[in-house]
Amino acid sequence: MSATNINDLLNDKLFQVIGSTPESIAESLTKIDLKNRTTEGAQVFAIAIFAAAVNKPTLETFLADARFSTIRPLLSAAMSIQGRANMTAITLMGHCFLTTDLASSVTFATEFRKKMGQNHLWDGALEAGSLSEKQRAIMKEKKRVTDSDKAKALGMGFLKWTGLVKGTMSATEASLFNVQLSKAAAPSASSSRGKSRAKASPEPIAEEESGAFLVDLTETEQVEIPEDVWNYRKDKLLHSDEDIVESIRRNGTSNFITRTRRMMKDDPEGVKTRGATTLAGSS
């Protein structure tokens, strides 16, 4: 028997030695494909946040609620051990969801945050609040072994994946949920002229552009970038299409345009910023 055969027998049991991770949770979720299923996504969100605050018997009673008749078998297929809820995975998922802004609109999450004494696991040392010593010890260990950036990516990525919030996934989020992010579309004479112009920036600092380039953020989402903004990024800052797309995803279209226009005003030839090695921060 080869090592591959042995791995096939053991890979789905890796959680026994390394525990659940944002990566393993995302992999499990993609097997049941909740993409753009907002109703089921909302139910998973509620179940996971509830699980983060309670014990296993209480969670299983909650899951038995008739309202979860659709999501229950799906969640069981993705996150169960011998037919019972995988509490480790579901509670970690709940803590990842607590890192999102959506959790601020959920009363149960707000009250649980008060009990923890912070918004989410990675937001402090878990020394405030009113957790029991056992709860605090469990949460500290979960925090210690889980990368905070991956946890946040799972939380926000799930919301975008299921359609609960709108927006383009970051590279990390897309990687977790096996979503392909498109590169910038090459502008053409027919597509770059005569299109409706991008919305005005909140703080416009330049004249309105005469044309716009269509840029593919995903296979289904395009945005229009003013021609002068596109040309400055390409010709003066020497940014690649991939650099521009990543900056739009990170900053949002409006902020991307506003920041670029500010750089165009302060540094018309791009001399001050051309040598930057990344697009982080002001870009």
Phi, psi and omega in degrees: 000130183279168177299327179298317178297320180294317178299322178300326180284333189251341189301322181282002176249010182300332181301338181295333181248331181248355181073177177282148178228162175305322179296315182291326178293314179300319179299318178295319181294322182293340178291335179257357173047089177257018183302125179062020177257085189294323181296310179293324178298318179296322180292318177298318179302312181295315181299316184292318179294322176298316182299324182296340186253352188231180177265175187297313179301321179294320177297315183295326174295318179297317181296334181286351179304137182300335180296341182258022184298330180279315185279335185304309180293328178293314180294324178295321179293328184271323189221073176216156176232116182053043175082359180244155184304134174280091187299322181300314181291315184292321179292320177297319177301318178299318179294326176295320179294330180293346178280352186268157177294329181302326180299333180293340180266000182256116186302317180301317180296320179300316181290323178293322176301320178298319180295323178286334182083014179194167186288324180201173186306321189266013185261001181177191186265004179061033180261346178265193177076192185232033176293151172288162180298324179294314179299316182297319181296317179297316182291323178297321179292319178298319178296318184298321188264002183242125179294127185294321180295320178291323178298315179294323179294321177296314182300306182288324178299320178298317181297320179288321182297319181274352179086010179291331171228153180265147178149160179273137180292146169288170180299320180293315178300315181297322179296319180297321187256017176055041178259130180274127177261128183282153173278167179299140178284140177289124183291144177232166182299324183283331184264342186266347181244153172076006179274159175296141186283155178297153178300148181296144177291153179302327181233070184298134181233016177210164178297153178296143184286163181264347180203177181213150175257138173275129181239128178277116174272322174220183179294339184240000184234124176239148173230156178257128179246126181307143184301319182293326178292312179302312183295323179296315179298317183284312190271325183265317181267349178061036179279144176280167175303318181297320178299316182294315180298316180297321179293322177296317180298318185287320187261341189088150186299313183298314180293324178300315181294315181299315181295319180295317179298324178294319177294323179298323181285315184280332187217070188306327182264359178072016185295320186291329187248351187299329183278359181297143182269344178222172177259018183290162173075244190286349183275000000 
